[in-house]
Every structure is written in structure tokens, then in C-alpha cells.
Amino acid sequence: MNEQAPGIPALVPEGGRFEGRIVVRGAACLAGQVRGPVKGAGRLVVLESAVITGPIEVDRLECAGTIEGSVQVRAVAHLAAGATVRGTLSACRLSVENGALIQGRCSVGHSETESSPVG
């Protein structure tokens, strides 16, 4: 994954910092530092320069950066070379490139009903 996500808005640009809750609708890109939950329906792209500290719950994930916290992906998660996930990772489908790192528990292949939010 390169350092750009063409056509996808950068919610937190490289060098930027954000603390709080992020709600994703459609496609979104993170390139800076985020502390707090990231949730929503859609595709989240985490670039190499990004460091996310907090839980993530999205439909699709493409990660080349660092995530520290629980990650729940309702469809497909892709970890590019150089990506790091420290925490629990749960996805219906998972793609991991050589050089990506998962430090924590990993669950792959759950059904849609198991991953649907309650309430």
C-alpha cells in the first residue's frame, strides 16, 4: 500500500493528531495519530504514517500503519507489509502480506451475525 489513497478523504492527515471518536461512512483515510474509537460502515484505509490507539470497528480495513487496540472487521481486513496490529483482531476474511505483524489474538472466518453490533 502506498502513502496515498486516491479519491479517499484524509480525516487526519500525516503529521496531524486527533483525540476523540471517529465515525466512518463510506471510505475514509487516516494518515496521522488518532487516540480514540473508530467505528462505522465503510472502508477504512490506515496509511504507513498513521498510529491509531483505540478500538476499530468497520466493514473493510486496509492497513499499512500501526493499530493499538481491538479491531473488528465485518468483511475483509488487509494488512500490508509493515503494518502492525497490537490487540485482538477479528475479521470475516483476512489478507496478510509478508512483513505485517499481529501481536495478539486473531479470529478469522466468523459469520456476519457474530460480528453485527448489538443494540
N, C-alpha and C positions, 0 to 999 in steps of 0.2 A: 504494500500500500504506500503510495507516495504521500508527500506532505500537503497535497491539495485534494479537495473533494469538490470537483466542478459542479456547479449548479446547486450546491447544498449550503444553506446559510450557516456561518460560523457563529454560534451563540456565544462562545467565549473564544476570542482569537488567541493566537500564540502570544505569550507574554502577559495575557490578561488573567485576572483572578476573579472568581465568583464564589460567594458563600450563600447558600440557600437552596431552595427546591427548584429543580428544572422539570418542566412538563414538556414532553416531546409530542408533536403532532406532525405526521408526515416524516420528512427526512431532516435531520439536524446534525451538525458537526461541532465537536469540541476540540480545541487545539491548545487551550490554556489550562490553568489549575482550577478545579472545581471541588468544593467541600460541601457535601450535602447530597440528598437523594436525587436521582434522575429517573423519571418514570414516564410512561405514556405509550401510545400506539404509534408505531412507526419505526423508522430505521435510524439508528444512532451510529455515527462514524466518530471514532476516537483516534485522532491523529498521533503520530510519534511524539510530538511535543507535549501532549496532554497528560495530566496526572489527575485522576478522579478519585476522591476519597469519599466513599459513601455507597449506599446500595443503588443498584441499577436494575430496572425492570422495564424492558422494551420488547417489541416484536422481533426486530432484527438488530444484530450488533456486528460492526466491523471495527476491530480494534488493532491499532499498531502502537498504542501508548501504554500507560500504566493505570490499572484499576485496583484500588484497595477497598474491598468491601464485597458484599454478596451480589452476585449477578444472576438475574433470572431472565432468560430469553425465550419468548413463546414460540419462536420459529427457528431461525438459523443464526448461530454465532460463528464468526470467522475471526481467528486470531492470527495476525500476520507475523512474520519473522520480527523479533524484537519486542513483541507485545508481552506484558506481564500482568497476570491476574493473581492477586493475593486475597483469597477468600473463597467462599463457596460459589461454584459455577454450575448452573442448571440450564440446559437447553434441549429443545426437541432434537435439533441436529447441530453438530459441532464440526468445524473445519479448523485444523491447527497446522500452521506452517512450521517447518523446521526452524528452530531458533526462538519460538514462542515459549513462554514459561507459565505454568499454572502451579501456584503454591497454595494448595487447599483441596477441599473435596470437590469432585466433579461428577455430575449426574447428567447422562445423555439419554435421550430417547423416551422421555415421559410423554404422556398424552396431553392434548390440548386442555382437557378438563382438569388435569392435575395442575396446570400452570395458570389457569384463569384466576384473576383476582376475585376474592370473596367480598361480598358486601356491596 
